[in-house]
């Protein structure tokens, strides 16, 4: 991927898209800990202020109006300064895939730089994803319905 320096920060040139419970966290952890992209280590930046833990990986900047309204400098402040060693900087926010404003907002930041951006799309069998999402919601405490005794969902064959 391209190495981009914007406003003194290394801007993401890799975007991981998908949906919740498709494996984006596993992929980014593997990329950060076990591989390099070219000769650069892979990083996702960091969270700032009182942001939740998952903002280390998922910035949600381009898909949330409240964050986007803070401006591009706010977004870029999440990433390393433009010094060596260079890093392959990644924003792994899965829901960029299904938010209608994301393409134009990305274009607004990157249009003047002509970068070579890399988009990694992760998909999962819908039935398996639904079951995983259900148990995730139950574990986090924001879904209180039972699975109604249904057995495990089996992967569809296409």
C-alpha positions in Angstrom: 0.0 0.0 0.0 0.9 3.6 -0.3 2.6 5.4 2.6 0.7 8.6 3.2 1.7 11.5 5.4 -1.1 14.0 6.0 -1.0 16.8 8.5 2.1 15.2 10.1 0.4 11.8 10.6 0.6 8.5 8.7 -2.8 8.2 7.2 -4.5 4.8 6.6 -3.9 3.3 3.2 -5.6 0.0 4.1 -9.3 -0.3 5.0 -10.8 -3.5 6.3 -14.6 -3.7 5.6 -17.2 -6.2 6.3 -19.8 -6.6 9.0 -19.8 -7.4 12.7 -18.9 -11.0 13.5 -17.2 -11.7 10.2 -13.6 -12.0 11.4 -12.2 -8.5 11.1 -10.8 -8.5 14.6 -9.0 -11.8 14.0 -7.6 -10.6 10.7 -6.3 -7.3 12.1 -4.8 -9.0 15.1 -3.0 -11.5 12.9 -1.8 -8.7 10.6 -0.5 -6.6 13.6 1.3 -9.5 15.3 2.5 -11.9 12.7 3.0 -10.2 9.4 4.4 -7.2 7.6 2.9 -5.5 4.5 5.8 -5.2 2.2 8.5 -4.1 4.6 6.2 -2.2 6.9 4.6 -3.3 10.1 0.8 -3.1 10.2 -0.7 -0.7 12.8 -4.3 0.5 13.4 -3.5 3.6 15.4 -4.9 4.3 18.8 -8.0 5.7 20.5 -8.0 9.2 22.0 -9.9 11.0 24.8 -12.7 8.8 26.3 -13.2 6.6 23.2 -14.2 2.9 23.8 -11.6 0.2 23.6 -12.7 -1.0 20.2 -11.7 2.4 18.7 -8.1 1.1 18.8 -9.1 -0.9 15.7 -12.3 0.7 14.5 -12.3 4.5 14.1 -15.9 4.8 12.8 -14.9 8.3 11.6 -16.4 8.1 8.1 -19.6 6.4 9.2 -20.6 8.5 12.2 -21.8 12.1 11.7 -20.7 13.1 15.3 -17.1 12.0 14.7 -16.9 13.2 11.1 -18.0 16.7 12.1 -14.8 16.9 14.2 -12.8 17.1 11.0 -10.0 15.3 9.2 -7.3 16.4 11.6 -9.2 14.8 14.5 -9.3 11.5 12.5 -5.6 11.7 11.6 -4.6 12.3 15.2 -5.5 8.6 15.9 -2.5 7.5 13.8 1.3 7.6 14.2 3.3 10.7 13.4 5.2 10.8 10.1 8.5 9.4 11.2 10.4 6.3 10.4 9.9 3.5 10.6 7.1 3.7 8.3 4.0 1.7 9.0 1.2 0.1 6.9 -1.6 2.0 8.6 -5.0 0.4 8.7 -8.5 1.5 9.6 -10.5 -1.7 10.3 -14.1 -0.3 10.7 -16.3 -3.0 9.2 -19.4 -0.9 8.9 -17.8 1.4 6.3 -19.1 -1.2 3.9 -22.8 -0.3 4.4 -22.8 3.4 5.2 -23.9 5.5 2.2 -21.8 8.6 3.1 -18.4 6.7 3.5 -17.3 6.8 -0.2 -17.7 10.5 -0.6 -16.1 11.2 2.8 -13.1 9.0 1.9 -12.9 10.8 -1.4 -12.9 14.2 0.5 -9.8 13.2 2.5 -7.9 11.3 -0.2 -8.8 13.0 -3.5 -5.8 15.3 -3.6 -3.2 12.7 -2.8 -3.9 10.1 -5.5 -3.1 7.2 -3.2 -3.2 3.6 -3.9 -5.7 2.5 -1.2 -6.2 -1.1 -0.4 -9.7 -2.4 0.6 -10.0 -5.8 2.3 -13.6 -7.1 2.3 -14.5 -9.9 4.7 -17.8 -11.7 4.3 -19.2 -14.7 6.2 -22.0 -17.2 5.7 -25.1 -15.3 6.7 -26.5 -18.0 8.9 -23.3 -18.5 10.8 -22.9 -14.7 11.2 -26.4 -14.4 12.6 -25.8 -17.1 15.2 -22.4 -15.5 16.2 -24.0 -12.1 16.4 -26.8 -13.4 18.6 -24.4 -14.9 21.2 -22.2 -11.8 21.0 -25.3 -9.6 21.9 -26.3 -11.9 24.7 -22.8 -11.9 26.2 -22.6 -8.1 26.0 -25.9 -7.9 27.8 -27.9 -5.9 25.2 -30.0 -8.8 24.0 -32.1 -10.7 26.5 -34.1 -13.1 24.3 -33.4 -16.8 24.3 -32.4 -18.7 21.1 -35.7 -20.6 21.6 -34.0 -23.9 21.9 -32.8 -24.0 18.3 -29.7 -26.0 17.7 -26.7 -24.5 16.0 -27.2 -22.9 12.7 -25.7 -24.9 9.9 -23.8 -23.3 7.1 -25.8 -23.0 3.8 -24.6 -24.8 0.8 -24.7 -22.8 -2.5 
